[in-house]
Amino acid sequence: MKKLSEFDGVLGELTPAQFLRDYWHKKPLLIRQALPGFKALLSSAELFALAAREDVESRLVTKDKTQWKMQNGPFERMPAARQKEWTLLVQGVNLHDDNADALLRLFRFIPDARLDDLMISYANSGGGVGPHFDSYDVFLLQAEGQRRWQIGAQQDLTLVEGAPLKILQNFTPDETFVLEPGDMLYLPPHYAHDGVAIGACMTYSIGFRAPTYQELGEAFLDFMVETIDLPARYADPDLTPTANPAEISKVMLRRVADELNKVRFTEEDIGIFLGEYLSEPKASVFFDPPEKEFSPAAFDRAIARHGVALSRKTQMLYRGRTIFINGESFDAGGPDKALLTALANARRLDGAALQEASDDLRESLFLWYQDGWLRLNNA
């Protein structure tokens, strides 16, 4: 298999613009040999080793006749090879493997703010997670073996009661495909599908972030708490005697409503919230400190020679002058802004470009290096 960086794209003969116009959020797409000659990036043993780690999110799904079971990792051992109908799901493999990260980055025709993670599903013969639907777009890339997919645009999304997974009660497929290594199936949100392994197989799922507006609203209100300024205290100097002491009066309600209506938020508030929210690492993400320590002066010399690259766990976004990295935000201007936006887009900068960096930016880069947010390029 050629290097992932050598692939021109993952959409076959379609351009990203054509795909987004005709398929994204609209209808499924099967791409035969989206990555010609593709081979699994991790062996099954390497995947099982990831599933044994505390810092990796994993699930084991088994089926006994009609009963589904799901366990959360870490797992010391996998079921016996002779046991049928079990599936291991390992989330966020891109956070732990450079090749998995490189594969995920092939989908950056979708903005980073929407791109979520690479999940690997290992299943033995007959394994799967049952007919279901996802609330987000997904690309299903076959990495090893074969998997039979049945898909359908059904409106009935009733789920099986009491099941540990969101399994459709009345799945009615419209189409069936068998995917070979390198084949890929795109499915829009809420499109019903069921994948069953034909022998042992591995499937890579590229998923996308689609938070509910309820989640965003709750997080935004938490974000705004520190900015609310209502200094006065409730008072009623014109209070008169009441005949109904348990009643909340209209006067009290109106006064409180008038004060609360002073709370305002701007598009700038929403922009900063969104950047910090979307760049915040998941709770399971931990950054590793660098193996080699530098003094600030030695670090400046090292980045001049090598340049820098973001850690595969780092999420860096920007909006206008505001830079967001791993849940933090700050404003940048001039050459520093140009350098930081270039770093966010390319996820690396060479040493020549960093000659333009200000002392403040160099200090930030050094702190990020110490925290494991970035590393020396090619190191």
Order of alpha helices (4+ residues) and beta strands (2+ residues): alpha-beta-alpha-beta-beta-beta-alpha-beta-beta-beta-beta-beta-alpha-alpha-alpha-alpha-beta-beta-beta-beta-alpha-beta-alpha-beta
